[in-house]
């Protein structure tokens, strides 16, 4: 059964998104939607696109902390280019060939060991998850305060407690050496890595335990970065003429981001819209406005990748390859990296 689900996972994700969007659209007030779309303010659209671009610059800058520890001499401009263009190619190939795999391939192409490339990307994702959970907890506190319903408060309290326990265990694992060593001894993880021929990756991860200050710095800036969707939602609401205070955006946006990243749908479609509708209706935002806001956020994120498409096009001209050939090369090489015994896929 599990192998069947894994084999057809992408079809399930697409089907789930289609069904969920169809249900959501059946409740949409199309007259109101047209009226809202007719009053879009262009200056705020540009502001949202600019926020997404700044977000990717910040991501690349943070990633540089980990690259430096791994002794990878990749400058800020090159790191940004890798990060930004990988987002574009990852969007074109949403299944299997994600942006992380493309970054991994690009780092290897620079001549750096695959295990070090893997370590920087997975460490980045793991620490980013910690920062995301921290911001989700902040958002849940705000939701509890703003909604003020006893039954709802108890449910949020249960979620909040679970997230708190997860964060506590994560921080102990990262920063408390005796506890981490005890876990390794109990699980015999070293032997597991050796058995499946991945010990070199395990050793690559080990370099970060000597740079806890940098890890704390990374988590801090990752936490700050979680404010990007908050400000993006705030200006997106202004673009659509929706009354939504900044504090309300802080209460719902990080929680919505968390749900849309769950691997149950195609690019978060359907889940994103559902979470917007559910959370914003708690704040008395009408159904149609919440739905349009979620779609607008998704579309402006895509628009923010247009410069990356042009950048890739220019690069393809310089390398005398068409974008189609470039895309084929990236897809083929990334697929090869996933299947190779020497590497581990990072999606």
VOKEPA-618704 format. One line per field, with one value per residue (C-alpha): residue number from 1; residue in three letters; chain; z, x, y. Coordinates in nm, 4 decimals, padded with zeros to 6 digits. Layout:
% residues N
nuke = NUM ...
drenti = ala ...
zamar = A ...
Z = Z ...
X = X ...
Y = Y ...
% end
This chain:
% residues 347
nuke = 1 2 3 4 5 6 7 8 9 10 11 12 13 14 15 16 17 18 19 20 21 22 23 24 25 26 27 28 29 30 31 32 33 34 35 36 37 38 39 40 41 42 43 44 45 46 47 48 49 50 51 52 53 54 55 56 57 58 59 60 61 62 63 64 65 66 67 68 69 70 71 72 73 74 75 76 77 78 79 80 81 82 83 84 85 86 87 88 89 90 91 92 93 94 95 96 97 98 99 100 101 102 103 104 105 106 107 108 109 110 111 112 113 114 115 116 117 118 119 120 121 122 123 124 125 126 127 128 129 130 131 132 133 134 135 136 137 138 139 140 141 142 143 144 145 146 147 148 149 150 151 152 153 154 155 156 157 158 159 160 161 162 163 164 165 166 167 168 169 170 171 172 173 174 175 176 177 178 179 180 181 182 183 184 185 186 187 188 189 190 191 192 193 194 195 196 197 198 199 200 201 202 203 204 205 206 207 208 209 210 211 212 213 214 215 216 217 218 219 220 221 222 223 224 225 226 227 228 229 230 231 232 233 234 235 236 237 238 239 240 241 242 243 244 245 246 247 248 249 250 251 252 253 254 255 256 257 258 259 260 261 262 263 264 265 266 267 268 269 270 271 272 273 274 275 276 277 278 279 280 281 282 283 284 285 286 287 288 289 290 291 292 293 294 295 296 297 298 299 300 301 302 303 304 305 306 307 308 309 310 311 312 313 314 315 316 317 318 319 320 321 322 323 324 325 326 327 328 329 330 331 332 333 334 335 336 337 338 339 340 341 342 343 344 345 346 347
drenti = unk unk unk unk unk unk unk unk unk unk unk unk unk unk unk unk unk unk unk unk unk unk unk unk unk unk unk unk unk unk unk unk unk unk unk unk unk unk unk unk unk unk unk unk unk unk unk unk unk unk unk unk unk unk unk unk unk unk unk unk unk unk unk unk unk unk unk unk unk unk unk unk unk unk unk unk unk unk unk unk unk unk unk unk unk unk unk unk unk unk unk unk unk unk unk unk unk unk unk unk unk unk unk unk unk unk unk unk unk unk unk unk unk unk unk unk unk unk unk unk unk unk unk unk unk unk unk unk unk unk unk unk unk unk unk unk unk unk unk unk unk unk unk unk unk unk unk unk unk unk unk unk unk unk unk unk unk unk unk unk unk unk unk unk unk unk unk unk unk unk unk unk unk unk unk unk unk unk unk unk unk unk unk unk unk unk unk unk unk unk unk unk unk unk unk unk unk unk unk unk unk unk unk unk unk unk unk unk unk unk unk unk unk unk unk unk unk unk unk unk unk unk unk unk unk unk unk unk unk unk unk unk unk unk unk unk unk unk unk unk unk unk unk unk unk unk unk unk unk unk unk unk unk unk unk unk unk unk unk unk unk unk unk unk unk unk unk unk unk unk unk unk unk unk unk unk unk unk unk unk unk unk unk unk unk unk unk unk unk unk unk unk unk unk unk unk unk unk unk unk unk unk unk unk unk unk unk unk unk unk unk unk unk unk unk unk unk unk unk unk unk unk unk unk unk unk unk unk unk unk unk unk unk unk unk unk unk unk unk unk unk unk unk unk unk unk unk
zamar = A A A A A A A A A A A A A A A A A A A A A A A A A A A A A A A A A A A A A A A A A A A A A A A A A A A A A A A A A A A A A A A A A A A A A A A A A A A A A A A A A A A A A A A A A A A A A A A A A A A A A A A A A A A A A A A A A A A A A A A A A A A A A A A A A A A A A A A A A A A A A A A A A A A A A A A A A A A A A A A A A A A A A A A A A A A A A A A A A A A A A A A A A A A A A A A A A A A A A A A A A A A A A A A A A A A A A A A A A A A A A A A A A A A A A A A A A A A A A A A A A A A A A A A A A A A A A A A A A A A A A A A A A A A A A A A A A A A A A A A A A A A A A A A A A A A A A A A A A A A A A A A A A A A A A A A A A A A A A A A A A A A A A A A A A A A A A A A A A A A A A A A A A A A
Z = 00.0000 00.0937 -00.2284 -00.4270 -00.2562 -00.3124 -00.6803 -00.7463 -00.4874 -00.7438 -00.9018 -00.5574 -00.4882 -00.8174 -00.7677 -00.4100 -00.5198 -00.8074 -00.5886 -00.3074 -00.5437 -00.7142 -00.3786 -00.2760 -00.6103 -00.5730 -00.2741 -00.4381 -00.5092 -00.8646 -00.8849 -00.5749 -00.7048 -01.0297 -00.8355 -00.6116 -00.9098 -01.0863 -00.8094 -00.7761 -00.6815 -00.8978 -00.6505 -00.3854 -00.6386 -00.7036 -00.3278 -00.2831 -00.5718 -00.4241 -00.0842 -00.2426 -00.4184 -00.0919 00.0735 -00.1717 -00.1188 00.2563 00.2070 -00.0013 00.2545 00.5397 00.3364 00.3070 00.6828 00.6287 00.3096 00.4976 00.7711 00.5016 00.3472 00.0215 -00.1429 -00.2972 -00.2905 -00.2051 -00.5690 -00.6772 -00.3807 -00.4677 -00.8318 -00.7321 -00.4887 -00.7147 -01.0346 -00.8478 -00.7314 -01.0960 -01.2178 -00.9157 -01.0125 -01.3664 -01.2289 -00.9124 -00.8948 -00.7938 -00.9194 -00.6478 -00.5970 -00.3303 -00.5684 -00.8334 -00.5804 -00.4828 -00.8476 -00.8984 -00.5915 -00.7138 -01.0536 -00.8769 -00.7688 -00.4030 -00.2362 -00.2576 00.1162 00.2025 -00.0453 00.1075 00.4611 00.3907 00.2255 00.4783 00.7739 00.6237 00.5933 00.9425 01.1121 00.8957 01.0253 01.3828 01.2997 01.1273 01.4347 01.6550 01.4355 01.4183 01.7984 01.7983 01.5444 01.7478 02.0583 01.8601 01.7234 02.0720 02.1989 01.8967 01.8586 02.2325 02.2165 02.4982 02.2757 02.0113 02.2752 02.4053 02.0545 01.9843 02.3264 02.2359 01.9095 02.0877 02.3477 02.0789 01.8910 02.2135 02.2926 01.9392 01.9667 02.3097 02.1847 01.8717 02.0678 02.3042 02.0059 01.8391 02.1342 02.4137 02.3282 02.6015 02.5062 02.1370 02.2027 02.4202 02.1374 01.8895 02.1209 02.1820 01.8129 01.6852 01.4106 01.3331 01.2421 01.0358 00.8330 00.7833 00.6803 00.4043 00.2903 00.4003 00.6723 00.4759 00.4880 00.8603 00.9035 00.6878 00.9210 01.2212 01.1290 01.2337 01.5958 01.6487 01.5226 01.7542 01.7497 01.3727 01.4061 01.6576 01.4217 01.1352 01.3389 01.4413 01.0831 00.9716 01.2360 01.1006 00.7520 00.8650 00.8683 00.4869 00.4224 00.6941 00.5152 00.1776 00.2982 00.4410 00.1131 -00.0905 00.1123 00.0397 -00.3312 -00.3283 -00.1084 00.1783 00.5308 00.7141 00.9922 01.0086 01.3407 01.1796 00.9045 01.1712 01.3285 01.0155 00.7508 00.9224 01.0155 00.6575 00.5218 00.7524 00.6218 00.2536 00.2832 00.3935 00.1110 00.0505 -00.2468 -00.5724 -00.4847 -00.1880 -00.4143 -00.2354 00.1057 00.0905 -00.0043 00.2575 00.5355 00.4318 00.4325 00.7660 00.9491 00.8012 00.8627 01.2307 01.1878 01.0056 00.6576 00.3980 00.2147 -00.1323 -00.0102 00.1728 -00.1339 -00.3687 -00.1269 -00.1287 -00.5099 -00.5374 -00.3064 -00.5188 -00.8467 -00.7244 -00.6042 -00.9596 -01.1029 -00.8749 -01.0644 -01.4039 -01.3650 -01.2900 -01.6162 -01.8069 -01.6255 -01.7228 -02.0824 -02.0971 -01.9452 -02.2046 -02.4833 -02.3352 -02.3089 -02.6610 -02.5276 -02.5604 -02.2420 -02.3417 -02.3594 -02.0301 -01.8680 -02.0064 -01.8718 -01.5270 -01.5134 -01.6350 -01.4052 -01.1052 -01.1675 -01.1967 -00.8613 -00.6983 -00.8347 -00.7753 -00.4885 -00.4170 -00.3373 -00.1390 -00.2866 -00.1223 -00.2096
X = 00.0000 00.2798 00.4674 00.1478 00.0987 00.4638 00.4454 00.1343 00.1994 00.2154 -00.1140 -00.2739 -00.1377 -00.2716 -00.6071 -00.6337 -00.5611 -00.8119 -01.0903 -01.0209 -01.0083 -01.3300 -01.5078 -01.3735 -01.4715 -01.8269 -01.8719 -01.7063 -01.9069 -01.7851 -01.9562 -01.7738 -01.4514 -01.4737 -01.5434 -01.2392 -01.0157 -01.1198 -00.9798 -00.6316 -00.3730 -00.0571 00.1793 00.1004 00.1373 00.4926 00.5516 00.4556 00.6800 00.9679 00.9146 00.9445 01.2671 01.4122 01.3127 01.5234 01.8174 01.7877 01.7694 02.0878 02.2655 02.1732 02.2797 02.6201 02.6731 02.6592 02.8647 03.1409 03.1514 03.1784 03.4683 03.2824 03.4072 03.0793 03.0232 02.6959 02.6124 02.6792 02.4821 02.1885 02.2037 02.2046 01.9185 01.7055 01.7460 01.6909 01.3545 01.2628 01.3716 01.2120 00.8847 00.9128 00.9855 00.7722 00.7844 01.1095 01.3372 01.2900 01.4999 01.7127 01.8195 01.9096 02.1173 02.2876 02.3699 02.5043 02.7308 02.8693 02.9300 03.1501 03.3725 03.2704 03.2110 02.8556 02.8416 02.9258 02.6697 02.4123 02.4988 02.4532 02.1146 01.9653 02.1026 01.9494 01.6124 01.6272 01.7147 01.4601 01.1966 01.2890 01.2444 00.9140 00.7845 00.8855 00.6934 00.3936 00.3861 00.3856 00.1014 -00.0984 -00.0661 -00.2036 -00.4880 -00.5817 -00.5857 -00.7725 -01.0365 -01.1086 -01.3249 -01.2863 -01.3263 -01.0932 -00.8417 -00.8209 -00.7544 -00.4890 -00.3417 -00.3006 -00.1260 00.0862 00.1949 00.2919 00.4977 00.6631 00.7681 00.9022 01.1106 01.2434 01.3599 01.5082 01.7103 01.8333 01.9397 02.1249 02.2873 02.3238 02.6129 02.5563 02.1888 02.2697 02.5388 02.2952 02.0392 02.3022 02.4073 02.0479 01.9530 02.2926 02.2582 02.6312 02.6019 02.2911 02.4732 02.7697 02.5477 02.3773 02.7085 02.6246 02.8855 03.0582 02.7343 02.7090 03.0646 02.9791 02.6902 02.9208 03.1190 02.8262 02.8311 03.1460 02.9758 02.6768 02.7024 02.6550 02.3604 02.1928 02.2584 02.1058 01.7947 01.7556 01.7645 01.5411 01.2922 01.3121 01.2603 00.9300 00.7975 00.8227 00.4855 00.3364 00.4330 00.3539 00.0013 -00.0395 00.0489 -00.1414 -00.4525 -00.3950 -00.3581 -00.7020 -00.8625 -00.9119 -00.9045 -00.6495 -00.4285 -00.0628 -00.1214 -00.3882 -00.1424 00.1061 -00.1637 -00.2533 00.0240 00.2908 00.0302 -00.0967 00.2579 00.3104 -00.0010 00.0651 00.4122 00.2662 00.3298 -00.0361 -00.1124 00.0329 00.2409 00.0117 -00.2867 -00.6138 -00.4492 -00.3238 -00.6667 -00.8420 -00.6128 -00.6585 -01.0357 -01.0456 -00.8057 -00.9269 -01.2922 -01.1995 -01.1062 -01.4317 -01.2759 -01.5361 -01.4896 -01.4354 -01.1831 -00.9829 -00.9822 -00.8703 -00.5978 -00.4507 -00.4606 -00.3085 -00.0209 00.0504 00.0416 00.2696 00.5167 00.5228 00.5656 00.8670 01.0341 01.0063 01.3510 01.4924 01.3412 01.5046 01.8336 01.8207 01.7438 02.0496 02.2662 02.1403 02.2399 02.5879 02.6313 02.4860 02.2097 01.8385 01.6337 01.4724 01.8137 01.9128 01.5924 01.6532 02.0099 01.8977 01.6162 01.8379 02.1289 01.9024 01.7285 02.0688 02.1711 01.8609 01.9187 02.2927 02.4224 02.6697 02.4063 02.0901 01.7930 01.6996 01.3478
Y = 00.0000 00.2417 00.1638 00.2282 00.5660 00.6580 00.5611 00.7687 01.0409 01.3203 01.2158 01.2117 01.5614 01.6985 01.5289 01.6537 02.0123 01.9968 01.8590 02.1046 02.4043 02.2913 02.2768 02.6185 02.7761 02.6453 02.8784 03.1813 03.4972 03.5661 03.9066 04.0237 03.8668 04.0661 04.3846 04.3299 04.2443 04.5652 04.7856 04.6351 04.9016 04.8527 05.0223 04.7627 04.4803 04.6024 04.6222 04.2549 04.1449 04.3486 04.1823 03.8367 03.9403 04.0742 03.7470 03.5461 03.7804 03.7258 03.3488 03.3513 03.5717 03.3341 03.0340 03.2004 03.1453 02.7696 02.7796 02.9616 02.6955 02.4263 02.6245 02.6827 03.0010 03.1099 03.4858 03.6576 03.7335 03.3740 03.2390 03.4654 03.3577 02.9902 03.0435 03.2614 03.0607 02.7338 02.8714 02.9349 02.5923 02.4303 02.5981 02.4583 02.1102 02.0876 01.7076 01.5433 01.8218 02.0817 02.3954 02.2258 01.9505 02.2080 02.4032 02.0787 02.0102 02.3644 02.3426 02.0102 02.1677 02.4242 02.1352 02.1005 01.7600 01.6307 01.5595 01.9222 02.0512 01.8182 01.9264 02.2991 02.2520 02.0092 02.2076 02.5205 02.3488 02.1991 02.5289 02.7075 02.4661 02.5587 02.9286 02.8527 02.6693 02.9628 03.2060 02.9711 02.9725 03.3538 03.3493 03.0990 03.3159 03.6101 03.3985 03.2815 03.6402 03.7808 03.5101 03.4709 03.1604 02.9074 02.6006 02.7435 02.8460 02.4898 02.3568 02.6169 02.5460 02.1784 02.2677 02.5275 02.2722 02.0211 02.2783 02.3884 02.0314 01.9872 02.3054 02.2107 01.8704 02.0280 02.2833 02.0111 01.8003 02.0902 02.2621 02.0024 01.7706 01.5042 01.4689 01.4389 01.1766 00.9801 00.9838 00.8669 00.5833 00.4772 00.4809 00.3592 00.6180 00.6061 00.2370 00.3049 00.5697 00.3371 00.0472 00.2462 00.3971 00.7496 00.7974 01.0756 01.2753 01.2194 01.3530 01.6552 01.7423 01.7087 02.0231 02.2432 02.1276 02.3370 02.6556 02.6928 03.0724 03.0712 02.8322 03.0657 03.3574 03.1609 03.0745 03.4401 03.5676 03.2818 03.3935 03.7500 03.6099 03.4570 03.8140 03.8275 03.6556 03.8772 04.1991 04.0431 03.9599 04.3106 04.4840 04.2243 04.3063 04.6752 04.5954 04.4301 04.6944 04.4475 04.5873 04.3723 04.5145 04.4136 04.2365 04.0190 03.9271 03.8226 03.6058 03.4088 03.4206 03.2028 02.9404 02.9321 02.8960 02.5985 02.4204 02.4902 02.3335 02.0014 01.7487 01.6711 01.8966 02.0295 02.3381 02.4052 02.4770 02.4253 02.3927 02.7526 02.8840 02.6708 02.7903 03.1547 03.1170 02.9332 03.1655 03.4941 03.4149 03.3927 03.7604 03.8427 03.8639 03.7502 03.4193 03.5677 03.8247 03.5570 03.3307 03.6096 03.7165 03.3649 03.3453 03.6939 03.5952 03.2874 03.4819 03.7611 03.4982 03.3609 03.7133 03.7630 03.4756 03.6504 03.8176 03.4705 03.3431 03.6305 03.5697 03.2026 03.3017 03.5307 03.2573 03.0108 03.2523 03.2947 02.9184 02.8768 02.6548 02.7055 02.7284 02.3991 02.2317 02.3936 02.2703 01.9215 01.9207 02.0338 01.7792 01.4949 01.5763 01.6318 01.3008 01.1350 01.2854 01.1418 00.7922 00.7809 00.5678 00.8423 01.1041 01.1612 01.3469 01.6755 01.7822
% end
